[in-house]
Amino acid sequence: MLSERSELSPARWMWSLWFAMELISEKGHPFAEELEKIQCSLQDVGSALATPRSSAREAHLRRTTFESGRVLELEQWIDKYSGQLPPLTAFILPSGGKSSAALHFCRAVCRRAERRVAPLVRMGETDANVAKFLNRLSDYLFTLARYAAMKEGKQEKIYKKSDPSD
């Protein structure tokens, strides 16, 4: 389990978010503060993951409880940006400019973390809200990538099934 927790280090997430934030700040996007808040939440995710429920003292468990309010906040942000986007009618590829591509990359990192956290939740070793947060975070990052592309006037590339005869 320790190696799993090491792989889930928030440093990986923080770096990818920092990189995205650098690109985003150059464009003046309004969601930079949200991403900064998420960075703080990811630090708390790391604390929750580093505190196995089966062996941690009660005081540590109380300090590392991950509140469901953070999940609700992500859902509100998703709704805010989704309402401004055209509906998806096809799969899209990570595209839409540098900011959008960086957010798509963050989403991929988040999805990998989500898959690694799932067994810890099933075994009762970490707070289920951590997994819920990561799930909603990946949806938020996807929505934000689309929003950034739209605001920057960049085109999203539509997935087209490969034709082996080409």
N, C-alpha and C positions, 0 to 999 in steps of 0.2 A: 504493500500500500504506500509506503514512503516514496518509492520511485514514481508511483502514479501522482502523488501530491507534488513532487518536484516538477513533473511534466506540466502540471497545472499552474505553475508559477505565474502570478499576475504580472511579472516583469515582461513576459512575452506580449500580453494584452496591452500593457501600458505603452510599450514601445510602438506597437502598431497604431494605437490610438494617438500617441504623440505625433507620429509621422503624419497621420491624417489631419490632425489639428493644425500642424504647420502649413499644410496645403490649404486648409479651409480658412485659416486666419488671413491669408493673402487675398482671399476672395471676399472677405467681409460677411460670411454667412452668419445668420442669427443664432445658429445652434451650437456655437463654440462653447458657451457656458454649460449647455447640457452635457457635452462630451467631457468637460472638466469634472462635472459632478459624477459622471459615470466612472471616470478614472478613480475617484475616491471610493465609489462603490466596489470597484474591482479590487481595491486594496482590502476592503472588508470581506469580499469573496475569498481572497487568499487567506485571511485570518480564520474564516469559518472552515476552510478546507484543511488548514494546518492544525485544527483542533478536533481530533477524532472523538466522536461522542462516546465511544466505548471505553475510553481511557482518560478523558479529560476531567478535571475537577469541575464541580458545579459552578464555581465562580468564573472559570474560563468559558464555560458553555454560555453563561448569561451574557458575558461581554462579547461573544462572537455570534450571537443569534442574529440572523439575517431577516430583517423586517419585510413583510409583504407589501408595505407601502411603496417600496422602490419598484416593485413589479407593476403596481398600479400607475405609478408615475410614467414608466416607460410606455404603458398602454395609452395613456393620455397623449404623450408625444407622438406616438405612432398615428393615432387618430387625427391629430392636428396637421401633420404633414400629408397623410394619405388623402385627406379631404381636398388638398390642393393639386393632387396628381391625376393625370388621366388614368383610367382603369387599364390594367394589364390584359392584353388579349393574346399574348404569346410569351414564351420564356425569353428572358433577356440574358445577354452575356455581360460579364463585368466590363463596363465601358462607361462612356459619358464624361470623359475628361479625367484629369488627375485626381481631383477631390473625390469624385464618384468612385474611381478605381481603388483609391486608398480605403474608402469605406467598404467597398466590396471585399477587399483583402481582410479588413478587420472582421467582417462578418464570417469569413472562412475560418479565421483563428477562433472566433467565438463558437462556431459550430463544432469544431474539433474539441474545444474545452467542454462543451455541453455533453458530447458523447462520452468523454472521460469521467465526468461528474456523475452521470446516470447510475453507474454501478455503486458508487459511494452512497448515493441516496437510497438505492434499493437495500443496501446492507445496513442502513440506519446510521452511517458514519458521519453524515453531514446533513445540514438543514435542507429540506426540500425546496425552500424558497430560493436557495442558491441556483438550483437547476431551473426553476421557473424564471428567475432573473436572466440567466444566460439565454434561455429560449426566447424571451421577449426582447432581449438585447440584440440578438441576431436579426430578428424581424425589424427592430428599430433601425439598425445599421443598413439593412436592405432598403427600407423606406427612405432613409436619409440619403443614401447613394442616388436613388432615383430623383429625390428632391434637389440635390446638389446639381445633378446633370441638367435638370429643367431650369433651375435658376441661372446656370452658366450658359444656357442656350446650346448645350451639347446634345448630340443624338445618342440614344441608347441603341445598342446593336441587338437585333433580334436573332435568336437562335434559329438556325436552319439545319435540318437533318442532313447529314452527309450522304451524298449519293456515291456509292462505290464505283459507279461507271464514269464518274468525272475524272 
